[in-house]
Amino acid sequence: MAPVILFPAIDLKEGRCVRLVQGDMAQATVFNDDPAAQAAEFEAQGFAWLHLVDLDGAFAGRPVNGDAVRAILSRVSLPVQLGGGIRDMRTVEGWLGLGVRRVIIGTAAVRDPDFVREAARRFPGRIAVGIDARDGRVAVEGWARLSEMSAEDLGRRFEDAGVAAIVYTDIARDGVLKGLNIEATLGLARAVGIPVIASGGLASIDDVRRLLEPDCAVLEGAITGRALYDGRLDPREALALIRAVEDARA
């Protein structure tokens, strides 16, 4: 089984590292004025990837926090995946050209699936799809609007497109520390042949333990944000647990 990846999240708003509650920009808590320093801290703690979100870009439909992303990329050697406002090929090329390892396409995956397919064809292994859902329906435009499409239907749309991963976020749990929605995430993972990353609600080491249960072996990993920032999740304890379980499996 592939190693479970724990992705620490850096959400960027006005150049700062913040966390939202259920995607509400009015409920932003600033955790670090220096996102690059935060990224370096995550690297020092032993994480293998970084997950970045250009929150302003998600609402604007174009990159907004480019300076902060550049500062992060220049500060750390970790691979970075990034989402938020990626809705055309020029933006994909721009981020990948800067050194982002993988870009996450969300709103455009609903509205322009051919764009996602073409991006995945041109950049194999470097395109992910972001599926953000509330009550089973996919949300777009920074979660500001709900579409009529279900998460599983959207995932199946890219079954044969060569997409590297799906980042599945349960909006109702995002930022509120209620625990991952494992049931819905596994439902999506079983419905498609694309690796799925769980997002939204990771609250404690118990969520990490749940990710290491045999039925979660179909998942690529999970994203963690607020629990890291407010100390509910000890990064070294979480990473040590993952290593111990993987060593035991080996």
VOZAPA-808735 format. One line per 5 residues: number of its first residue (from 1); their letters; for each residue x, y, z of C-alpha. Coordinates in Angstrom, 2 decimals, always signed. Example, Ala and Ser with C-alpha at 12.3 -4.5 7.8 and 13.67 -1.06 7.14 Angstrom:
<pts>
1) as) +12.30,-4.50,+7.80 | +13.67,-1.06,+7.14;
</pts>
This chain:
<pts>
1) mapvi) +0.00,+0.00,+0.00 | +1.18,+3.51,-0.81 | +2.26,+5.74,+2.10 | -0.42,+7.95,+3.62 | +0.39,+11.61,+2.99;
6) lfpai) -0.55,+14.25,+5.55 | -0.72,+17.63,+3.78 | -0.37,+20.72,+5.99 | -2.47,+23.55,+4.57 | -1.51,+27.15,+4.04;
11) dlkeg) -4.52,+29.22,+2.99 | -3.55,+32.61,+1.62 | -5.63,+35.74,+2.08 | -4.13,+39.17,+1.41 | -0.66,+37.65,+1.62;
16) rcvrl) -1.18,+36.12,+5.05 | -1.72,+32.58,+6.29 | -5.31,+32.22,+7.50 | -7.98,+29.63,+8.22 | -11.64,+30.06,+7.38;
21) vqgdm) -14.77,+28.50,+8.87 | -16.77,+26.64,+6.21 | -15.22,+28.76,+3.47 | -16.55,+32.07,+4.86 | -14.07,+34.83,+4.07;
26) aqatv) -15.64,+36.95,+6.82 | -14.58,+34.31,+9.36 | -10.85,+34.37,+8.68 | -8.38,+33.83,+11.51 | -4.84,+34.98,+10.78;
31) fnddp) -2.30,+32.42,+12.02 | +0.88,+33.79,+10.45 | +1.73,+37.03,+8.68 | +4.66,+35.26,+6.99 | +3.44,+32.25,+4.96;
36) aaqaa) +6.98,+31.39,+3.85 | +8.10,+31.11,+7.47 | +5.09,+28.89,+8.15 | +6.03,+26.68,+5.19 | +9.59,+26.39,+6.47;
41) efeaq) +8.24,+25.34,+9.87 | +6.15,+22.60,+8.27 | +9.20,+21.39,+6.36 | +11.27,+21.31,+9.55 | +8.55,+19.26,+11.24;
46) gfawl) +8.99,+16.54,+8.63 | +6.01,+16.91,+6.30 | +6.49,+15.55,+2.78 | +4.12,+17.92,+0.90 | +2.51,+21.34,+1.24;
51) hlvdl) -1.07,+22.21,+0.30 | -1.62,+25.85,-0.67 | -4.86,+27.66,-1.45 | -5.08,+31.13,-3.00 | -8.33,+32.08,-1.28;
56) dgafa) -8.53,+35.50,-2.89 | -7.87,+33.84,-6.23 | -10.74,+31.39,-5.72 | -13.17,+34.30,-5.48 | -11.50,+36.46,-8.14;
61) grpvn) -11.11,+33.63,-10.65 | -7.43,+34.44,-11.18 | -4.16,+34.31,-9.20 | -3.97,+36.93,-6.47 | -1.40,+35.77,-3.89;
66) gdavr) +1.45,+35.16,-6.32 | +4.04,+36.97,-4.22 | +3.31,+34.81,-1.18 | +3.48,+31.63,-3.28 | +6.81,+32.67,-4.79;
71) ailsr) +8.19,+33.36,-1.32 | +7.11,+29.90,-0.16 | +8.60,+28.17,-3.19 | +11.91,+29.96,-2.69 | +12.02,+29.03,+1.00;
76) vslpv) +11.28,+25.28,+0.96 | +12.17,+22.26,-1.14 | +8.94,+20.36,-0.44 | +6.63,+19.60,-3.36 | +3.67,+21.96,-3.37;
81) qlggg) +0.11,+21.48,-4.60 | -1.94,+24.63,-5.10 | -5.55,+25.52,-5.81 | -7.69,+28.62,-6.04 | -8.71,+30.53,-9.15;
86) irdmr) -7.11,+28.18,-11.69 | -9.51,+28.48,-14.61 | -7.41,+28.67,-17.78 | -4.31,+27.11,-19.31 | -2.24,+30.25,-18.91;
91) tvegw) -2.71,+30.07,-15.13 | -1.84,+26.37,-15.07 | +1.34,+27.04,-17.04 | +2.21,+30.00,-14.83 | +2.01,+28.11,-11.56;
96) lglgv) +3.78,+25.02,-12.87 | +6.46,+27.22,-14.39 | +7.10,+28.80,-10.98 | +7.74,+25.40,-9.46 | +4.36,+24.29,-8.14;
101) rrvii) +4.36,+20.49,-8.42 | +0.61,+20.02,-8.84 | -2.27,+22.42,-9.48 | -5.83,+21.81,-8.30 | -8.68,+22.80,-10.61;
106) gtaav) -12.05,+23.26,-8.92 | -14.69,+25.57,-10.41 | -13.43,+25.02,-13.96 | -13.78,+21.26,-13.51 | -17.54,+21.79,-13.31;
111) rdpdf) -17.84,+24.38,-16.05 | -15.13,+23.40,-18.50 | -14.20,+19.71,-18.20 | -12.42,+19.79,-21.56 | -9.95,+22.28,-20.07;
116) vreaa) -9.14,+19.84,-17.27 | -8.68,+17.00,-19.76 | -6.37,+19.07,-21.94 | -4.35,+20.23,-18.92 | -3.96,+16.63,-17.71;
121) rrfpg) -2.87,+15.57,-21.19 | -0.29,+18.35,-21.44 | +1.01,+18.01,-17.88 | +0.81,+14.33,-16.85 | +0.76,+13.76,-13.10;
126) riavg) +0.51,+17.46,-12.31 | -3.22,+18.16,-12.49 | -5.64,+17.46,-9.64 | -9.35,+18.15,-9.41 | -10.83,+19.86,-6.36;
131) idard) -14.31,+18.65,-5.44 | -15.85,+20.76,-2.70 | -19.27,+19.58,-1.61 | -22.04,+20.68,+0.72 | -24.85,+18.17,+1.35;
136) grvav) -23.54,+16.13,-1.55 | -23.68,+18.96,-4.09 | -20.54,+20.45,-5.63 | -19.78,+24.08,-4.72 | -17.99,+26.52,-7.02;
141) egwar) -16.52,+30.04,-7.00 | -14.78,+29.75,-3.66 | -17.76,+27.77,-2.31 | -20.01,+30.77,-2.88 | -22.43,+28.86,-5.14;
146) lsems) -23.81,+25.32,-5.27 | -24.10,+23.45,-8.55 | -26.59,+20.67,-9.27 | -23.83,+18.09,-9.73 | -22.95,+15.45,-7.16;
151) aedlg) -19.37,+14.81,-6.07 | -19.39,+11.28,-7.48 | -20.76,+12.41,-10.84 | -18.02,+15.03,-11.10 | -15.36,+12.51,-10.16;
156) rrfed) -16.55,+10.03,-12.77 | -16.34,+12.76,-15.41 | -12.53,+12.56,-15.19 | -12.17,+8.81,-14.75 | -10.15,+8.42,-17.95;
161) agvaa) -8.59,+11.89,-18.11 | -5.26,+11.13,-16.45 | -5.97,+13.31,-13.42 | -3.37,+12.74,-10.69 | -5.71,+13.13,-7.69;
166) ivytd) -9.02,+14.42,-6.39 | -9.05,+16.68,-3.35 | -12.45,+16.13,-1.71 | -13.58,+18.73,+0.83 | -16.67,+18.49,+2.99;
171) iardg) -17.47,+22.19,+3.34 | -19.70,+21.69,+6.37 | -16.72,+20.33,+8.30 | -14.01,+22.65,+7.00 | -12.42,+24.70,+9.75;
176) vlkgl) -14.79,+23.52,+12.49 | -12.77,+20.55,+13.80 | -15.59,+18.01,+13.66 | -13.49,+15.26,+12.15 | -13.06,+14.09,+8.59;
181) nieat) -16.11,+12.85,+6.70 | -14.54,+9.46,+6.03 | -17.78,+7.87,+4.85 | -18.36,+10.37,+2.04 | -14.67,+10.44,+1.11;
186) lglar) -14.51,+6.66,+0.86 | -17.72,+6.67,-1.16 | -16.08,+8.91,-3.73 | -12.82,+6.95,-3.68 | -14.69,+3.71,-4.36;
191) avgip) -16.71,+5.30,-7.16 | -13.65,+6.40,-9.16 | -10.22,+5.04,-9.97 | -8.48,+8.30,-9.12 | -6.52,+8.74,-5.85;
196) viasg) -8.58,+10.80,-3.38 | -7.31,+13.19,-0.69 | -9.62,+13.90,+2.26 | -10.08,+17.50,+3.34 | -12.20,+19.37,+5.85;
201) glasi) -12.53,+18.80,+9.57 | -9.39,+16.91,+10.59 | -9.39,+17.57,+14.32 | -7.00,+15.31,+16.21 | -4.70,+12.31,+16.22;
206) ddvrr) -7.85,+10.15,+16.18 | -8.50,+11.30,+12.60 | -4.98,+10.25,+11.66 | -5.54,+6.85,+13.27 | -8.75,+6.50,+11.25;
211) llepd) -6.84,+7.24,+8.04 | -4.52,+4.36,+8.85 | -7.33,+1.80,+9.10 | -7.32,-0.80,+6.29 | -10.45,+0.53,+4.57;
216) cavle) -8.75,+3.91,+4.08 | -5.90,+2.39,+2.10 | -7.70,+3.59,-1.05 | -7.04,+7.20,-0.01 | -3.87,+9.10,-0.87;
221) gaitg) -4.01,+11.02,+2.38 | -5.60,+14.01,+4.09 | -5.18,+17.75,+4.48 | -4.85,+19.30,+7.92 | -5.14,+22.97,+8.77;
226) ralyd) -6.68,+24.50,+11.88 | -5.85,+21.52,+14.10 | -2.16,+22.08,+13.39 | -2.33,+25.80,+14.00 | -4.18,+25.68,+17.29;
231) grldp) -2.18,+22.76,+18.68 | -4.89,+20.08,+18.68 | -2.70,+17.97,+16.40 | +0.97,+17.47,+17.25 | +2.70,+17.18,+13.86;
236) reala) +5.56,+15.04,+15.12 | +3.17,+12.64,+16.87 | +1.03,+12.36,+13.73 | +3.98,+11.75,+11.40 | +5.55,+9.27,+13.82;
241) lirav) +2.27,+7.33,+13.97 | +2.09,+7.19,+10.17 | +5.69,+5.96,+9.95 | +5.12,+3.33,+12.64 | +2.07,+1.90,+10.92;
246) edara) +3.78,+1.88,+7.52 | +6.84,+0.15,+9.01 | +4.59,-2.48,+10.56 | +2.89,-3.08,+7.22 | +6.25,-3.46,+5.49;
</pts>
